Amino acid sequence: MTVYRVPERVAHVVPDGEPDVPDTVFLMRLPDGTPQLLRDSAAWVWVLAADGERDVPAAVARLLGLTRQEVAADVEVFIADLVGGGLLEEGAPPA
């Protein structure tokens, strides 16, 4: 499984009082990117991936009460969009 991390030039804010897997995340590529707001499952995908979750689709499926197969394609496409937009990058798996 691919792991991800937050690129050096991406600022992110999770509002105080959010649960362990927050429903809202604010992102911005520095110094001149457009601010992005991710909500609900989009925020979950980013946070789980940024935290190094090895199987993001499975983790999102658990949060939604669905099977991995039901969400995998959509989650993987969204992660690819985040990587393409510079809001996540592929990282090395932990040793």
C-alpha positions in Angstrom: 0.0 0.0 0.0 1.1 3.5 -0.7 1.5 5.9 2.2 1.2 9.7 1.9 2.4 12.8 3.7 1.8 16.5 3.8 4.1 18.3 1.4 6.5 20.9 3.1 4.7 23.8 1.4 1.2 22.9 2.4 -0.4 24.6 5.4 -3.3 22.9 7.1 -5.7 23.7 9.9 -8.1 21.5 11.7 -10.6 23.5 13.8 -10.4 23.0 17.6 -12.9 20.5 19.0 -12.9 18.3 16.0 -13.1 14.5 16.6 -10.1 12.2 16.1 -10.9 12.1 12.4 -12.1 15.7 11.7 -15.0 16.7 9.6 -13.4 19.9 8.4 -9.8 20.7 7.2 -8.5 23.9 5.7 -5.6 23.5 3.3 -3.4 25.9 1.3 -0.3 25.5 -0.8 2.2 28.2 0.2 3.0 30.9 -0.6 0.3 31.7 -3.1 -2.1 28.8 -3.4 -5.9 29.0 -3.3 -7.4 28.1 0.1 -9.2 24.7 0.1 -11.9 23.5 2.4 -12.5 19.8 2.8 -15.6 18.6 4.6 -16.9 15.3 5.8 -15.5 12.3 3.9 -13.1 14.5 1.9 -11.6 15.7 5.2 -11.4 12.1 6.5 -9.6 10.9 3.4 -7.0 13.8 3.6 -6.4 13.4 7.4 -6.1 9.6 7.2 -3.7 9.8 4.3 -1.7 12.6 5.8 -1.4 10.7 9.1 0.2 7.7 7.2 -2.8 5.4 7.2 -1.7 2.4 5.1 -5.2 1.5 3.8 -7.2 4.7 3.5 -10.1 3.1 1.7 -10.6 0.6 4.5 -10.4 3.3 7.2 -13.0 5.5 5.4 -15.2 2.4 4.9 -15.1 1.8 8.6 -16.1 5.4 9.4 -19.0 5.1 6.9 -20.1 1.7 8.0 -19.5 0.3 4.5 -17.2 -2.2 2.9 -13.8 -1.3 1.5 -15.0 -2.4 -2.0 -17.9 0.1 -1.8 -15.6 3.1 -1.3 -12.2 2.1 -2.7 -12.5 3.5 -6.2 -13.8 6.9 -5.1 -11.3 7.2 -2.3 -8.4 6.3 -4.7 -9.5 8.8 -7.3 -9.8 11.5 -4.7 -6.3 10.8 -3.3 -4.9 11.0 -6.8 -6.6 14.4 -7.2 -5.1 15.5 -3.9 -1.6 14.3 -5.0 -2.1 15.9 -8.4 -3.1 19.2 -6.8 0.0 19.2 -4.5 -2.0 18.8 -1.3 -0.5 15.3 -0.6 2.6 13.5 -1.7 3.6 9.9 -1.7 5.9 9.0 1.1 8.1 6.1 2.1 6.5 3.4 4.1 7.5 3.4 7.8 10.4 1.0 8.5 
